[in-house]
Amino acid sequence: MELLGAFFLTLTVCLSGHPLAIGIMLMSLVYIGGHISGGHYNPAVTLAVWLRGKLTTAHVPGYIVCQVLGAFAAAGLFYLLAGKTFYPTPSSDIILWQAILLEALFTFIFCLVILTVATSKKFVTNDIYGIAIGLTLFTAILSVGPTTGGVFNPAIGIGTIMLDLITGSGAGLKHLVLYIIGPSLGALGAAYTFKCLNPGE
C-alpha cells in the first residue's frame, strides 16, 4: 500500500504539479490506504508517526523503502511517457538554509495535522482526516511551492532525483539535501510538539 500510494502521489506531482490535484490525490490515497498501512506515503510522516509512538521501529525501514521505490517507479514511468526526467527544484533566488527552513516549517504543520486527526484519541472516529490532510498539503504547496519546490516528502525528492541521476543529467542531486533535511526536521518537530500539546496521548 505504501509503495502504491507513493507511486500515484509522485506521478501526480510529475504529470500535473498543481497543488489542488496533489492535495486531492493524497486525500483519496489516505482514504484508500489509511486502514491498511496508515497511509503515510512519505518518510517524514513515517518518522513523525514513529516518534509519536504509533509505529514500531521494525516497520520503519520497510515503510521508507517502499515509499522511495514507489516514487522512483513513478518518476520512471513519467520518463517513459514524456521522454524527460522530472525532479523538484527550489527557486534560484533562495538561499539553501531559507529553503530548508520553509520545507521544515510546512512539513511540521503537515505532520502535526496528520498526527492530530489520524492518531489522536480525540479524533478516533472521525471521517474528516483525509480531507484535513489533503487540504493542508494543498495549502502548503500553494504557499511555498514556487519558492522551495513544495515537496515536504523525502521519497519524492529521493525517487525523482535518483531517476534523473540514472537517466538524465544528474543536475538535481545538488537539491537532495534540501528535500531530506527540511522535511525530516519538520517531522521531528511535529512529533514532539504533538506530545507537548497532548500529554495524555
N, C-alpha and C positions, 0 to 999 in steps of 0.2 A: 504494500500500500504506500509506503514512504517513497519507494522508487517511482511508482506510477504517479503519485501526486507531484513530486518534484519534476518529473518529466513534463507533465501538462502545464504546470506553473511556469517552468522555464521556456517551454515552447510558446506560451502566450507572450512572455516577455520578448522573445526573439522575433516573433511574427508581427506583433502589434505594438507593444511598448506603451500602449495607452493606459494611464493609471486606472481608469474605470474598468477596462477589460481585465486587467491583472487582479484588481480587487474582487471583482465578481467571480473570476475563476478560482481564486483562493477560497472565497466563501463557499462555492459549490464543492470544492475538494474537501474542505473541512467537514461539511455535512456528509460527504461520501465516506470519508475515512476516519472521522473523529472517534467512532465507536470501535474501530479496528486497531489503529496504531496511535490514536491521539491526534492525528492529522497535523503533524509538525511541518514536514516538507522543507525544513530549514534547520541547519545545525545550531543556529543561535537560539531558536525556540527549544530545541532538544537540550541545549546547555542550560537554559533557564528552567525548564521543567525538571531536569535532573537536580540542579542546585536547590530547587524548591522542595525536592523530595518525592516527586511523583513519577520518577523513572529510575529503575535500578541501574547501577554502574555497568553491569554486564550487558545491558541493552544499548548503551550509548554508542559504542563503535559501529554496531550493525546499522543503527539508525543513520548515522552520518555517512557511512559508506554507501548505503542505498540512496540517500539524498543526492550525493555527489554523482553517483552513476546515473541517476535519473536526469540530472541537469546536463551531464556530458552527452547522454543519448539524445536529448532534445536539441542540443547545440549541433550534434552530428546530423540529425535529420534536417535542421534548418540549412546546414551547409549543402546537403544533397539537393534540397529544394531551390535554394537561392543562388548557389554557386559562390557563396562568400561566407565568411565567418561573422559571428556576432559576439561581442563582449561588451560589458558596461564600461563606461569611461567617465571620469569626472570632468567638469568644466576646466578649460585650460587656464582660467584666471583665478583658480582657487588653490591655496596652499595645502599641502598634504595634511598637516595637523588640523586644519579647519574642516577638511572633508571627513577625516576620521571622527572628529567631534560631532559633526552633523549626522553621520551614519550611526554613531553610538547613541546619540540622543533620540533619534527616531526609532531605532531598534529597541531602545529602552522602553519607550511608551508602547510600541507594538507588542513587545513581550509581556509588559505589565498588564495590558488589556487581556492578552491570552491567558495569563496566569489567573487573572481575576474572574473572567467569565467562563473559563473552561476547566479550572481546577479548584476553585473556591467552594467551600461547603455552602456558602450563601447562594450560589447560583447552580446548585447541583441538578435542579430540574428544569433549567431554562432552555428555551429553544432559540434564543437570540444570539448565542455565542458566535455562530458563523457569520451573521450579519455584522456584529460588532468588530470581529477580526478583519473581515473583508473591507469594511469602511475605514478602519484605521490604516490598513495598508494603502488604500486608495488615497487617503489624505496625506500620508507620509510621502508617497511618490509625487503627488501633486505639489507638495511643499518644497522638497529639496531634490527631486529628480533631475531638473536641469542643472543643478549645481554639483551633486555628488554622483549622479547616475541612478540614485534611488534604489539601491539593491536590498540592503538590510538582510541579506541572506548569503552566507559564505558558499553554500552549494552552487548557487547561480554564478557567483564570481569564479569559483574554482573550476566548475564544469565547463563554462564557456571559454574561459581564458586558456585552460589546458587544451581544449579542442583547437583553438587558434594557434597554440604553440606547436601542435602536431601538423595541422593542415594549412595554416596561414603564415603570417609574418612573425607571430610571437610578440607583437608590439604591446599587447595587453598585459603581459607579465609584470610590467612595472606598476600596474594598478592593483595587483593581487593583495598586497599588504593592506591596502585600504579596505577591501571587502572581506578580509578576515579579522583584522584587529578591531575596526569600528563596530561591527555587529556583535563580536564577542564581548567587548566591553559593555555594550548596551544590555546584553543578556545577563551578564554578571550583575550589573546594577539593578536590573529589573527583579531578579530573584531575591536579592537581599532587601530591596525596597518592599516587595510583597510581604516578606517575613516581618518587617518592621510595622507595616500597616495592618497586618493580620496576625497578631501574635498567637491567637487561638488555633491557627492552622499549622 
